[in-house]
Amino acid sequence: MAIRGMSNEGIADVLEIQPVTVSNWLSRAAKQCDNVNEDLMKDINVSRVEMDELWVIIKKSCSKKQS
């Protein structure tokens, strides 16, 4: 829901939880993404911008497979 632009408050309303819980989840998810990048993306000589573009391509590819 956050990826689709929904606010933390909106997500909290839908899930019937506190907005602070949503914030905590998103913070933990961001930290985990950083860990994945550090562990799996070692010794790759690309800029941050190139890596961001790569993740966009991967996300689009995954979305098409789910359709």
Residue pairs with C-beta under 8 A, 6 or more apart in sequence:
1 10
1 11
1 14
2 8
2 11
2 22
2 26
6 14
8 19
8 22
8 23
8 26
9 19
11 19
11 22
12 18
12 19
12 21
12 22
15 22
37 51
41 51
44 51
46 54
